[in-house]
Amino acid sequence: MNGSKTNDMTRTEILEAVRAIPREKDFVWDGIDEDDRPLTDQELQSC
């Protein structure tokens, strides 16, 4: 197998965990790079 193993989760467990994340929590901005900041609802409406 190529690469390094980083956890003991199976593919199914990973998919279940990802699918359990609510849509509004799928991205967390670190507050450092302004280019990575998600748009606010107001900014989205003005596009």
C-alpha distance matrix in Angstrom:
0.0 3.8 6.7 8.3 9.1 12.8 14.3 14.5 15.7 14.8 14.9 18.5 19.5 18.4 20.3 23.3 23.4 23.5 26.1 28.2 28.8 32.3 32.7 35.0 32.4 29.4 29.9 31.3 32.9 32.7 36.2 35.4 34.8 37.6 35.7 33.1 35.9 36.1 39.4 42.1 43.6 46.7 44.7 42.9 46.3 47.8 45.2
3.8 0.0 3.8 6.8 9.0 12.2 14.5 15.7 16.8 16.3 16.0 19.8 20.6 18.8 20.7 23.9 23.6 23.2 26.0 28.2 28.3 31.7 31.8 33.9 31.3 28.1 28.2 29.4 30.7 30.4 33.7 32.7 31.9 34.7 32.8 30.4 33.5 33.9 37.2 40.0 41.8 44.6 42.4 40.8 44.3 45.5 42.9
6.7 3.8 0.0 3.8 6.7 9.2 12.2 14.2 15.5 15.7 15.6 19.3 19.5 17.4 19.6 22.7 21.8 21.4 24.5 26.4 26.2 29.6 29.7 31.5 28.7 25.7 25.5 26.4 27.5 26.9 30.3 29.2 28.7 31.7 29.9 27.5 30.5 31.1 34.6 37.4 39.3 42.2 40.0 38.6 42.2 43.4 40.9
8.3 6.8 3.8 0.0 3.8 6.2 9.3 11.5 13.4 14.5 15.1 18.7 18.2 16.3 19.1 21.7 20.5 20.5 23.9 25.3 25.0 28.6 29.2 30.7 27.6 24.9 24.8 25.3 26.6 25.8 29.3 28.4 28.4 31.5 30.1 27.5 30.2 31.0 34.6 37.1 39.1 42.1 40.1 38.9 42.5 43.8 41.6
9.1 9.0 6.7 3.8 0.0 3.8 5.9 7.8 9.8 11.2 12.3 15.7 14.9 13.4 16.6 18.8 17.6 18.2 21.5 22.6 22.7 26.4 27.4 29.1 26.0 23.5 23.8 24.4 26.2 25.6 29.3 28.9 29.0 32.0 30.8 27.9 30.3 30.7 34.3 36.5 38.4 41.5 39.8 38.5 42.0 43.6 41.5
12.8 12.2 9.2 6.2 3.8 0.0 3.8 7.2 9.0 11.3 12.5 15.5 13.9 12.1 15.5 17.4 15.5 16.1 19.7 20.4 20.1 23.8 24.9 26.3 22.9 20.7 20.9 21.2 23.0 22.3 26.0 25.8 26.3 29.3 28.4 25.3 27.4 27.9 31.6 33.7 35.6 38.7 37.2 36.1 39.6 41.2 39.4
14.3 14.5 12.2 9.3 5.9 3.8 0.0 3.8 5.7 8.7 10.6 13.1 11.0 9.9 13.6 14.9 13.2 14.6 17.9 18.2 18.5 22.3 23.9 25.4 22.1 20.2 21.0 21.4 23.8 23.4 27.2 27.5 28.1 30.9 30.1 26.8 28.5 28.6 32.2 33.9 35.6 38.9 37.8 36.5 39.8 41.8 40.1
14.5 15.7 14.2 11.5 7.8 7.2 3.8 0.0 3.8 6.6 9.6 11.6 9.6 9.8 13.4 14.3 13.3 15.3 18.1 18.4 19.4 23.2 25.2 27.0 23.9 22.1 23.4 24.1 26.8 26.6 30.4 30.9 31.6 34.1 33.4 29.9 31.5 31.3 34.8 36.3 37.7 41.2 40.2 38.7 41.9 44.1 42.5
15.7 16.8 15.5 13.4 9.8 9.0 5.7 3.8 0.0 3.8 6.6 8.0 5.8 6.3 9.8 10.5 9.9 12.0 14.5 15.0 16.4 20.2 22.1 24.2 21.3 19.5 21.3 22.4 25.4 25.7 29.5 30.3 30.8 33.0 32.1 28.5 29.9 29.3 32.6 34.1 35.1 38.7 37.9 36.1 39.2 41.6 40.0
14.8 16.3 15.7 14.5 11.2 11.3 8.7 6.6 3.8 0.0 3.8 5.4 5.1 6.3 8.7 9.9 10.6 12.4 14.3 15.4 17.3 20.9 22.6 25.2 22.7 20.6 22.7 24.3 27.3 28.0 31.8 32.6 32.7 34.7 33.5 30.0 31.4 30.5 33.7 35.2 36.0 39.6 38.7 36.7 39.7 42.1 40.2
14.9 16.0 15.6 15.1 12.3 12.5 10.6 9.6 6.6 3.8 0.0 3.8 5.5 5.1 6.2 8.6 9.9 10.6 12.3 14.3 16.0 19.4 20.6 23.5 21.4 18.8 21.0 23.1 26.0 27.1 30.7 31.5 31.2 33.0 31.5 28.0 29.6 28.5 31.4 33.1 33.8 37.4 36.3 34.1 37.0 39.4 37.4
18.5 19.8 19.3 18.7 15.7 15.5 13.1 11.6 8.0 5.4 3.8 0.0 3.8 5.4 5.1 6.2 8.6 9.9 10.5 12.3 14.8 18.0 19.5 22.5 20.8 18.6 21.4 23.6 26.9 28.3 31.8 33.0 32.8 34.3 32.9 29.3 30.5 28.9 31.7 33.0 33.3 37.0 36.3 33.9 36.6 39.3 37.5
19.5 20.6 19.5 18.2 14.9 13.9 11.0 9.6 5.8 5.1 5.5 3.8 0.0 3.8 5.5 5.1 6.1 8.6 9.9 10.6 12.9 16.4 18.5 21.1 18.9 17.2 19.8 21.6 25.0 26.1 29.7 31.1 31.3 32.9 31.9 28.2 29.1 27.8 30.7 31.8 32.3 36.1 35.6 33.4 36.2 38.9 37.4
18.4 18.8 17.4 16.3 13.4 12.1 9.9 9.8 6.3 6.3 5.1 5.4 3.8 0.0 3.8 5.4 5.1 6.2 8.6 9.9 11.2 14.9 16.4 18.9 16.6 14.4 16.7 18.6 21.8 23.0 26.6 27.8 27.8 29.4 28.3 24.7 25.8 24.6 27.6 29.0 29.8 33.4 32.6 30.6 33.5 36.0 34.4
20.3 20.7 19.6 19.1 16.6 15.5 13.6 13.4 9.8 8.7 6.2 5.1 5.5 3.8 0.0 3.8 5.4 5.2 6.1 8.6 10.3 13.5 14.6 17.7 16.0 13.7 16.5 19.0 22.2 24.0 27.3 28.7 28.4 29.6 28.2 24.6 25.6 23.9 26.6 27.9 28.2 31.9 31.2 28.8 31.6 34.2 32.5
23.3 23.9 22.7 21.7 18.8 17.4 14.9 14.3 10.5 9.9 8.6 6.2 5.1 5.4 3.8 0.0 3.8 5.5 5.1 6.1 9.0 12.1 14.1 17.0 15.4 13.9 17.1 19.4 22.9 24.7 28.0 29.8 29.8 30.9 29.8 26.2 26.6 24.8 27.3 28.1 28.2 32.0 31.8 29.4 32.0 34.8 33.5
23.4 23.6 21.8 20.5 17.6 15.5 13.2 13.3 9.9 10.6 9.9 8.6 6.1 5.1 5.4 3.8 0.0 3.8 5.5 5.2 6.9 10.5 12.8 15.1 12.8 11.5 14.4 16.3 19.9 21.4 24.8 26.6 26.9 28.2 27.4 23.7 24.0 22.5 25.3 26.1 26.6 30.3 30.0 28.1 30.8 33.6 32.4
23.5 23.2 21.4 20.5 18.2 16.1 14.6 15.3 12.0 12.4 10.6 9.9 8.6 6.2 5.2 5.5 3.8 0.0 3.8 5.4 5.6 9.0 10.2 12.9 10.9 8.7 11.7 14.2 17.6 19.5 22.8 24.5 24.4 25.4 24.4 20.7 21.2 19.5 22.2 23.3 23.8 27.5 26.9 24.8 27.7 30.3 28.9
26.1 26.0 24.5 23.9 21.5 19.7 17.9 18.1 14.5 14.3 12.3 10.5 9.9 8.6 6.1 5.1 5.5 3.8 0.0 3.8 5.5 7.8 9.1 12.4 11.4 9.8 13.3 16.1 19.6 22.0 24.9 27.0 26.7 27.3 26.2 22.6 22.7 20.4 22.6 23.4 23.3 27.0 26.9 24.4 26.9 29.8 28.5
28.2 28.2 26.4 25.3 22.6 20.4 18.2 18.4 15.0 15.4 14.3 12.3 10.6 9.9 8.6 6.1 5.2 5.4 3.8 0.0 3.8 6.2 9.0 11.6 10.2 9.9 13.5 15.6 19.3 21.5 24.4 26.8 27.1 27.6 27.0 23.3 23.0 20.8 23.0 23.3 23.2 27.0 27.2 25.1 27.5 30.5 29.7
28.8 28.3 26.2 25.0 22.7 20.1 18.5 19.4 16.4 17.3 16.0 14.8 12.9 11.2 10.3 9.0 6.9 5.6 5.5 3.8 0.0 3.8 6.4 8.3 6.5 6.2 9.8 11.9 15.6 17.9 20.7 23.2 23.4 23.9 23.5 19.8 19.3 17.2 19.5 19.8 20.1 23.8 23.9 22.1 24.6 27.5 26.8
32.3 31.7 29.6 28.6 26.4 23.8 22.3 23.2 20.2 20.9 19.4 18.0 16.4 14.9 13.5 12.1 10.5 9.0 7.8 6.2 3.8 0.0 3.8 5.5 5.4 6.5 9.9 12.1 15.6 18.4 20.6 23.4 23.6 23.5 23.2 19.7 18.5 16.0 17.7 17.4 17.2 21.0 21.5 19.6 21.8 24.9 24.5
32.7 31.8 29.7 29.2 27.4 24.9 23.9 25.2 22.1 22.6 20.6 19.5 18.5 16.4 14.6 14.1 12.8 10.2 9.1 9.0 6.4 3.8 0.0 3.8 5.4 5.4 8.5 11.4 14.3 17.7 19.5 22.2 21.8 21.3 20.7 17.4 16.2 13.2 14.7 14.7 14.3 18.1 18.4 16.2 18.4 21.5 20.9
35.0 33.9 31.5 30.7 29.1 26.3 25.4 27.0 24.2 25.2 23.5 22.5 21.1 18.9 17.7 17.0 15.1 12.9 12.4 11.6 8.3 5.5 3.8 0.0 3.8 5.8 7.6 9.6 12.2 15.6 17.0 20.0 20.0 19.2 19.1 16.0 14.1 11.2 12.5 11.9 11.9 15.6 16.2 14.6 16.9 19.9 19.8
32.4 31.3 28.7 27.6 26.0 22.9 22.1 23.9 21.3 22.7 21.4 20.8 18.9 16.6 16.0 15.4 12.8 10.9 11.4 10.2 6.5 5.4 5.4 3.8 0.0 3.8 5.6 7.0 10.3 13.2 15.3 18.2 18.6 18.5 18.6 15.1 13.7 11.6 13.9 13.8 14.6 18.2 18.4 17.2 19.9 22.5 22.3
29.4 28.1 25.7 24.9 23.5 20.7 20.2 22.1 19.5 20.6 18.8 18.6 17.2 14.4 13.7 13.9 11.5 8.7 9.8 9.9 6.2 6.5 5.4 5.8 3.8 0.0 3.8 6.9 10.1 13.1 15.5 17.9 17.6 17.9 17.3 13.6 13.2 11.1 13.8 14.7 15.6 19.2 18.7 17.1 20.1 22.6 21.6
29.9 28.2 25.5 24.8 23.8 20.9 21.0 23.4 21.3 22.7 21.0 21.4 19.8 16.7 16.5 17.1 14.4 11.7 13.3 13.5 9.8 9.9 8.5 7.6 5.6 3.8 0.0 3.8 6.5 9.6 11.9 14.1 13.8 14.2 13.8 10.1 9.7 8.3 11.6 13.0 14.8 17.9 16.9 16.0 19.4 21.3 20.3
31.3 29.4 26.4 25.3 24.4 21.2 21.4 24.1 22.4 24.3 23.1 23.6 21.6 18.6 19.0 19.4 16.3 14.2 16.1 15.6 11.9 12.1 11.4 9.6 7.0 6.9 3.8 0.0 3.8 6.3 8.9 11.4 12.1 12.7 13.3 9.7 8.9 8.7 12.2 13.2 15.7 18.5 17.6 17.4 20.8 22.4 21.9
32.9 30.7 27.5 26.6 26.2 23.0 23.8 26.8 25.4 27.3 26.0 26.9 25.0 21.8 22.2 22.9 19.9 17.6 19.6 19.3 15.6 15.6 14.3 12.2 10.3 10.1 6.5 3.8 0.0 3.8 5.5 7.9 8.4 9.1 10.1 6.9 5.9 7.2 10.7 12.2 15.3 17.5 16.1 16.6 20.1 21.1 20.6
32.7 30.4 26.9 25.8 25.6 22.3 23.4 26.6 25.7 28.0 27.1 28.3 26.1 23.0 24.0 24.7 21.4 19.5 22.0 21.5 17.9 18.4 17.7 15.6 13.2 13.1 9.6 6.3 3.8 0.0 3.8 5.5 7.5 9.4 11.1 8.4 8.2 10.6 13.9 15.4 18.7 20.6 19.1 20.0 23.5 24.2 23.7
36.2 33.7 30.3 29.3 29.3 26.0 27.2 30.4 29.5 31.8 30.7 31.8 29.7 26.6 27.3 28.0 24.8 22.8 24.9 24.4 20.7 20.6 19.5 17.0 15.3 15.5 11.9 8.9 5.5 3.8 0.0 3.8 6.2 7.1 9.9 8.4 7.2 10.2 12.9 14.0 17.7 18.9 17.4 19.0 22.3 22.5 22.4
35.4 32.7 29.2 28.4 28.9 25.8 27.5 30.9 30.3 32.6 31.5 33.0 31.1 27.8 28.7 29.8 26.6 24.5 27.0 26.8 23.2 23.4 22.2 20.0 18.2 17.9 14.1 11.4 7.9 5.5 3.8 0.0 3.8 6.3 8.9 8.2 8.6 12.2 14.8 16.6 20.3 21.3 19.3 20.9 24.3 24.1 23.6
34.8 31.9 28.7 28.4 29.0 26.3 28.1 31.6 30.8 32.7 31.2 32.8 31.3 27.8 28.4 29.8 26.9 24.4 26.7 27.1 23.4 23.6 21.8 20.0 18.6 17.6 13.8 12.1 8.4 7.5 6.2 3.8 0.0 3.8 5.4 5.5 7.0 10.7 13.2 15.7 19.3 20.1 17.6 18.9 22.4 22.0 21.0
37.6 34.7 31.7 31.5 32.0 29.3 30.9 34.1 33.0 34.7 33.0 34.3 32.9 29.4 29.6 30.9 28.2 25.4 27.3 27.6 23.9 23.5 21.3 19.2 18.5 17.9 14.2 12.7 9.1 9.4 7.1 6.3 3.8 0.0 3.8 5.3 5.2 8.8 10.4 12.8 16.5 16.8 14.1 15.9 19.2 18.5 17.8
35.7 32.8 29.9 30.1 30.8 28.4 30.1 33.4 32.1 33.5 31.5 32.9 31.9 28.3 28.2 29.8 27.4 24.4 26.2 27.0 23.5 23.2 20.7 19.1 18.6 17.3 13.8 13.3 10.1 11.1 9.9 8.9 5.4 3.8 0.0 3.8 5.6 8.4 10.0 13.3 16.5 17.1 13.9 15.0 18.5 17.7 16.3
33.1 30.4 27.5 27.5 27.9 25.3 26.8 29.9 28.5 30.0 28.0 29.3 28.2 24.7 24.6 26.2 23.7 20.7 22.6 23.3 19.8 19.7 17.4 16.0 15.1 13.6 10.1 9.7 6.9 8.4 8.4 8.2 5.5 5.3 3.8 0.0 3.8 6.3 9.2 12.4 15.6 17.0 14.3 14.7 18.4 18.5 17.1
35.9 33.5 30.5 30.2 30.3 27.4 28.5 31.5 29.9 31.4 29.6 30.5 29.1 25.8 25.6 26.6 24.0 21.2 22.7 23.0 19.3 18.5 16.2 14.1 13.7 13.2 9.7 8.9 5.9 8.2 7.2 8.6 7.0 5.2 5.6 3.8 0.0 3.8 6.4 9.0 12.5 13.8 11.5 12.5 16.1 16.3 15.6
36.1 33.9 31.1 31.0 30.7 27.9 28.6 31.3 29.3 30.5 28.5 28.9 27.8 24.6 23.9 24.8 22.5 19.5 20.4 20.8 17.2 16.0 13.2 11.2 11.6 11.1 8.3 8.7 7.2 10.6 10.2 12.2 10.7 8.8 8.4 6.3 3.8 0.0 3.8 6.5 9.5 11.5 9.5 9.5 13.2 14.1 13.4
39.4 37.2 34.6 34.6 34.3 31.6 32.2 34.8 32.6 33.7 31.4 31.7 30.7 27.6 26.6 27.3 25.3 22.2 22.6 23.0 19.5 17.7 14.7 12.5 13.9 13.8 11.6 12.2 10.7 13.9 12.9 14.8 13.2 10.4 10.0 9.2 6.4 3.8 0.0 3.8 6.6 7.9 5.7 6.1 9.7 10.4 10.1
42.1 40.0 37.4 37.1 36.5 33.7 33.9 36.3 34.1 35.2 33.1 33.0 31.8 29.0 27.9 28.1 26.1 23.3 23.4 23.3 19.8 17.4 14.7 11.9 13.8 14.7 13.0 13.2 12.2 15.4 14.0 16.6 15.7 12.8 13.3 12.4 9.0 6.5 3.8 0.0 3.8 5.3 5.1 6.2 8.7 10.1 11.1
43.6 41.8 39.3 39.1 38.4 35.6 35.6 37.7 35.1 36.0 33.8 33.3 32.3 29.8 28.2 28.2 26.6 23.8 23.3 23.2 20.1 17.2 14.3 11.9 14.6 15.6 14.8 15.7 15.3 18.7 17.7 20.3 19.3 16.5 16.5 15.6 12.5 9.5 6.6 3.8 0.0 3.8 5.5 5.1 6.3 8.8 10.3
46.7 44.6 42.2 42.1 41.5 38.7 38.9 41.2 38.7 39.6 37.4 37.0 36.1 33.4 31.9 32.0 30.3 27.5 27.0 27.0 23.8 21.0 18.1 15.6 18.2 19.2 17.9 18.5 17.5 20.6 18.9 21.3 20.1 16.8 17.1 17.0 13.8 11.5 7.9 5.3 3.8 0.0 3.8 5.4 5.2 6.4 9.1
44.7 42.4 40.0 40.1 39.8 37.2 37.8 40.2 37.9 38.7 36.3 36.3 35.6 32.6 31.2 31.8 30.0 26.9 26.9 27.2 23.9 21.5 18.4 16.2 18.4 18.7 16.9 17.6 16.1 19.1 17.4 19.3 17.6 14.1 13.9 14.3 11.5 9.5 5.7 5.1 5.5 3.8 0.0 3.8 5.5 5.3 6.7
42.9 40.8 38.6 38.9 38.5 36.1 36.5 38.7 36.1 36.7 34.1 33.9 33.4 30.6 28.8 29.4 28.1 24.8 24.4 25.1 22.1 19.6 16.2 14.6 17.2 17.1 16.0 17.4 16.6 20.0 19.0 20.9 18.9 15.9 15.0 14.7 12.5 9.5 6.1 6.2 5.1 5.4 3.8 0.0 3.8 5.5 5.5
46.3 44.3 42.2 42.5 42.0 39.6 39.8 41.9 39.2 39.7 37.0 36.6 36.2 33.5 31.6 32.0 30.8 27.7 26.9 27.5 24.6 21.8 18.4 16.9 19.9 20.1 19.4 20.8 20.1 23.5 22.3 24.3 22.4 19.2 18.5 18.4 16.1 13.2 9.7 8.7 6.3 5.2 5.5 3.8 0.0 3.8 5.6
47.8 45.5 43.4 43.8 43.6 41.2 41.8 44.1 41.6 42.1 39.4 39.3 38.9 36.0 34.2 34.8 33.6 30.3 29.8 30.5 27.5 24.9 21.5 19.9 22.5 22.6 21.3 22.4 21.1 24.2 22.5 24.1 22.0 18.5 17.7 18.5 16.3 14.1 10.4 10.1 8.8 6.4 5.3 5.5 3.8 0.0 3.8
45.2 42.9 40.9 41.6 41.5 39.4 40.1 42.5 40.0 40.2 37.4 37.5 37.4 34.4 32.5 33.5 32.4 28.9 28.5 29.7 26.8 24.5 20.9 19.8 22.3 21.6 20.3 21.9 20.6 23.7 22.4 23.6 21.0 17.8 16.3 17.1 15.6 13.4 10.1 11.1 10.3 9.1 6.7 5.5 5.6 3.8 0.0
